[in-house]
Amino acid sequence: MATVSEPLLIDLGPAQTLGDDDVRAWASDQRVFISSVIVGMENERAAVAAAIARVGATPVWFEQFGGRDDDPEAAYLGEVDSSDVYVGVLGERYGRPLRSGYSATHAEYREALERGLRVSVWVGAGELSGPQRDFVDEVQTFRTTGLYRAPADLAEGVEARMRALAAESMSPWVKVGSAIFRAHRVRHDGSTVRIEARIRDDGVLAYLESLRSGRPWGGASETRVTWNGRSEAARVSSVDTETAPGRGASIVVVAEGTAPQGRSSAMSDMAFDGRTPEDLTELALRVALFGEDDPLGAMSFLASFESPFEQVAGLRIPEDAMRPVIHLLLTEALRASNRADRLTRLEVGPPHQGRRRVELGWLPPRRYTNVVTTQRQLNGYAPEV
C-alpha cells in the first residue's frame, strides 16, 4: 500500500510578467535550434531566425553554420545537443528518410527530447503528406503545436513563445511541504534554500506562514523543499511576508537543510524476489503511474509510491502546469526515498479517452564507486482520476 501524503495546496498564479530588458537578459545565453526541411522553406526559416534574434537569443540554423560541405538535409544532432531550445517548423513534406528511418527534422526533434531541450513546434496550414501527418501526431501526443499560414505569423508566434519561455524560466515551480507555487527566485548555497515568491492563494499563504519558527503549530518542523530537480529535507527558519498593492502577498521563505544529500536509505538498497533495487523502483513507478498490478503481495511496501496524478486530482491544474507539477512530485518521491539521483526525462500528454501518455527517464543512485549507473526508462498510459 502506498504512503498517503497530506493533501496538496497549490497557487496557480501566472508566471511573472517580464519587461524587454529582462527577456533579453534571459535570452542572451539561449541557443535556439531551428529544425525543418530546408528546400522550399527558406522564407519560414529566415523569419524564425529573425524572431529569435529580436528577443536577444542566438538562432542556430544550417544557413549560418558557415564553411560546411555537409548535406543540408542531414541531421545536425551535435548542434541540437549544444542548444537550449528547439523550434521545429513542419511544412507539408516530411523530408528524405535517413538510415535511421527518420527524416532529419524528426531525428533532431527526438534528440531534443532526449537532451531535455524546451520544445516549440509549428505546423503549416497546408495538406500534410502521410509521413508528415504521422510525425505531427507523434508531437501532439505530448504538446500543443502552433499553426501558421505565412512566415509573418510564424515569426510572431515564435517571438511570443520565446517571451513565454523566458517568463516560465524566471518563475520556477517550487514545493515546500504540502504547498506548490511559482517562485520569482530560488537561491541555494548548499545548506540554505531561500525562496522569493508572490502568493495569491490564501490557503497557500496561511500554510507557509504556519511553518514559521516558534509558531506553536509550526515550530520549525522538518519538511521537504523541492525545486528544479532537487529535493531536500529541511527546516523552515523564517517566513517573511509583505502585503503589496494588487492581489496576493510577497513572501520570502528560508529553509535550512537537515540531512546530507545522497544519504542512503536501507529500504531503497533492498533486493527481493530476484528483483534489484532498480527493478523495484521501476515496479513501484509502474504501479503508481499506470495502475499495474503489484505482484509482491505482503511485501508490496518495497515497491510503493503514491500516484502523483491522484495527488493532484480535483485541483483543476491547467494543462501547461501539469508537467512541472508532476515533475516536482516525482522528484520529491524518488529523491526522498533515495531511489533516483535525478529525473532525466518526463513527458506528460493531455488527457485522451480517460488516459494520459507518460514517458519517464531517471538515473538511479550510484550505490558502489566502481559501478556506473545507467538511465532507466518507462512509458505507458496513466488513468485520469
HUMOZI-V211671 format. One record per helix or strand of 3 or more residues. SS is the DSSP state (helix for helix, strand for strand). FROM is the first residue (numbers start at 1). TO is the last residue. Records with the same first field share a line. If there is no record, write none. Layout:
SS->FROM-TO, FROM-TO
This chain:
helix->20-27, 42-54, 62-64, 77-81, 104-114, 130-140, 151-169, 202-210, 267-269, 277-290, 297-303, 308-311, 319-336
strand->31-35, 58-60, 85-90, 118-124, 146-148, 173-176, 179-182, 185-188, 192-199, 222-227, 230-243, 249-257, 342-348, 355-363, 375-383
